[in-house]
Every structure is written in C-alpha cells, then in structure tokens.
Amino acid sequence: MELSKLTLEIFSKLEQQWLFQHQTNNNNKKTRILTIDGGGTTAIPSAPSLIHLEHQIQLKTGNSNSRIVDFFDIIAGTGIGAILAVLINADDGTGRPLFSAKQAVKFITDKRTQLFKTKSVGVINRRKMYSNESIEKILKQTFTRSSDGKVLTLTDTCKPLIVPCYDLNTSAPFVFSRADACESDSYNFDLWKICCATSLDPSMFKPFRFSSVDGKTSCYAVDGGLVMNNPSAAVVTHVLHNKRDFVSVTGVEDLLVLSLGNGNSNSNGQVNCSSEMKVDRGGYCKKQYIVGTAVEGVSETVDQMLGNAFCWNHTDYVRIQANGYLNGGTMTEEVLMERGVESLPFGGKRLLTETNGQRIENFVQRLVSGTSSLPPSPCKNAAVSQLVNGR
C-alpha cells in the first residue's frame, strides 16, 4: 500500500513537471499576429498605438533599429489600417520595411488631405466627395521603390500580409494574401491598388476597378470595412488553415494576437461619438454615420467572437480600442492613457485596471521574451495550397 502511494506521488510529480515544461515550450512558440482595423481617415487610435508598440519593442530590445515586422509573423489591415499595415511591411529592397511606425503615421498625417481630397460633384444637387485620382496618385508614388523604380506587389513584403475588400463583380469579400500571390501571379496585385481597393468608402469614393499583375483576375472594389473592418477573424482563419507557412499551429492556443481598433471616427477625427450626435432632430440616423455604425458593428462582432475563442487564455488576445477620445489633448495621450476594455465570453465587456498603453507594454514583454514558431524571415516564395478555392 505504501509503495502504491509512493509510486502515485512520483508519477503525479512527473506529470506536473511535464505539463509545466509543455506549457512553457508552447508559450515560446506562438505565432504572432498583428491586425489593424479600418475606420475614418485619421487612424485614431491605431496610429498612436502602433508608434507606442514599436517604441516599446526598441526599448525592451535595446535596439533602435528594431521594427514591428521583426516581432510579428503576419500582419493584416483594413481601410486606413491596411495602408498602415502595408507601409510598415513593404520591402525596401534590402529585406527591411520602407517605413517605421512613426514614419508611417507621419505619412498618413501629412498626406491626409491628398489621400482624402474633396471635390464637388453634381450639377443641381452638388455634394462633396473624395477624389479617386488623388489617392491613386499618392499611393502609386509611395509604393514605387525609388532605388530601382519597381512598383511593389503583394510578394514584396517583409512578412505575410492579409487585406480584405468587397468585390462588386462577385458580390462577395475578396481577400488579398501574400500566400496566394506567391502561388500564382493571378492572385498577385500591386500594393498601391490593394490599398485603394480596401480604402474606398462607397459613400465618398467611386468603386475601384483593377486587375492582377498578369491581368487574369479582375476586381471592382469598394471599402473592405463593409465586410471585414476588423480583419482579426480573417487572419486567424488564414493561419489555422495555412499548413505550409504555419506548420506548428493546431489551434488558437498556438496564437498570440494584437488587434488595434480604430473606433468610429467622424469628419473631425472624434472617435466613438455619442448616440445623440448620430441622430437628427427628427429622430432619424444621420446619413454620414450609417456606414460608420455598420463597420463599427462588424468590428465589435469579430472582437466578441475572438474573445470567446480565447476565453481560456485571454492574455493571448489583446484588443486596443478607444472608449471616448475627446478633442483637446494629444491623441497619443488620450488613447494610451484610457483604461482598456475586454470582451467577456458570451457577451458584454469589462473595464480593466490597465491602460491601453500598459496593455501594449505587457504584450511587447511577451513578444521579446519568447521566440516565434516560424523562422525570423519566412520564405517569400513559399506557396500555399488553401483549403477552398485557393483562399
């Protein structure tokens, strides 16, 4: 009897030691995902969050040349978030990103009036719209490499990239992925065209018609935010099904996700406006808020879904969102000093004691202390056989 007890204790301790070692190894081999929402033209709060993220990486590594792409295995973005994602991920020709986070945000700030240049249209009922020609010109110039004059395509990124739009030809979402682009030129597109496709709000821009680099795949695109304003679910699904680039991923427990929200911005850059501001005197919703309300609902739904998926280890999924940005202070101070909000399983949210800035800092600590399940620079030419119709 005593021998049986001793044997049981020995096996129990061995089991505990194995489980601890298994958990530790798993923590050091998570695939790291960064996603940036669409919404508005100012990229608040994702812009200051992105700057803070890269700054913390540099502080904790002691390397001022560290970039966000060095610590993430795949990046996704929609709308204005996609432009930021592409800016910090596009290859300058040496394997390094064209823009740092601070430079990317400065680009959005400096070029905002050109990216979203207003013009008057109509003869009798004249109204303000955005110019397609202006945003196309700026983005094409930006993603044409000055060193060799190459127009950058989806294969010219430092890390895998996911960007959605909505295709009027098929009445369905169209998702651009580097995995597909590496497999076939029919799924490879110029980066400036991808940024246009995902950013053109149909209430303000004309739809954008374009083709792949070989001309075999065409798309008639409007804003990706209409269907995937928060691209987190799309990129998580992509990673789970992509068994060539992400061999070791078997479930969400193998993922580490940072999702940067953008709220619902009005034309003045104010985020998450009060419900009274969205309704006119007659009690009807104001037209300028209808699209914003729809895409905000999409983002919140995805956040709730991922909150449920990661409920057993909620620290593996971190969502940064503005709760009430007010004009007056600098956007960095306002957004990063707000207390974080976390979705609860099966509905609802809770206000955290940590600020958004502190949540990013804690997330970066995990990034720099662990190692990825992938090589530092995944092979760009790796082809992927997707589960359904190549995407």
Stockholm file with secondary structure:
# STOCKHOLM 1.0

chainA/1-391         MELSKLTLEIFSKLEQQWLFQHQTNNNNKKTRILTIDGGGTTAIPSAPSLIHLEHQIQLKTGNSNSRIVDFFDIIAGTGIGAILAVLINADDGTGRPLFSAKQAVKFITDKRTQLFKTKSVGVINRRKMYSNESIEKILKQTFTRSSDGKVLTLTDTCKPLIVPCYDLNTSAPFVFSRADACESDSYNFDLWKICCATSLDPSMFKPFRFSSVDGKTSCYAVDGGLVMNNPSAAVVTHVLHNKRDFVSVTGVEDLLVLSLGNGNSNSNGQVNCSSEMKVDRGGYCKKQYIVGTAVEGVSETVDQMLGNAFCWNHTDYVRIQANGYLNGGTMTEEVLMERGVESLPFGGKRLLTETNGQRIENFVQRLVSGTSSLPPSPCKNAAVSQLVNGR
#=GR chainA/1-391 SS CHHHHHHHHHHHHHHHHHHHHHHHHHHTTCEEEEEECCCTTTCTTHHHHHHHHHHHHHHHHTCTTCCGGGSCSEEEECTHHHHHHHHTTBBCSSSSBSCCHHHHHHHHHHHHHHHTCEEEECSSSCEEEECHHHHHHHHHHHTBCTTTCCBCBTTSBSSCEEEEEEETTTTEEEEEEHHHHHHCGGGCCBHHHHHHHHHCCTTTSCCEEEECTTSCCEEEEECTHHHHSSTHHHHHHHHHHCTTTCTTCCSGGGEEEEEECCCCBCTTSCBSCCGGGGBCTTSCBCHHHHHHHHHHHHHHHHHHHHHHHTGGGGGGEEEECCSCCCTTSCHHHHHHHSEEEEECTTSCEEEEEEEHHHHHHHHHHHHHHSCCSSCSSCCTTCCCCCSSTTC
#=GC SS_cons         CHHHHHHHHHHHHHHHHHHHHHHHHHHTTCEEEEEECCCTTTCTTHHHHHHHHHHHHHHHHTCTTCCGGGSCSEEEECTHHHHHHHHTTBBCSSSSBSCCHHHHHHHHHHHHHHHTCEEEECSSSCEEEECHHHHHHHHHHHTBCTTTCCBCBTTSBSSCEEEEEEETTTTEEEEEEHHHHHHCGGGCCBHHHHHHHHHCCTTTSCCEEEECTTSCCEEEEECTHHHHSSTHHHHHHHHHHCTTTCTTCCSGGGEEEEEECCCCBCTTSCBSCCGGGGBCTTSCBCHHHHHHHHHHHHHHHHHHHHHHHTGGGGGGEEEECCSCCCTTSCHHHHHHHSEEEEECTTSCEEEEEEEHHHHHHHHHHHHHHSCCSSCSSCCTTCCCCCSSTTC
//
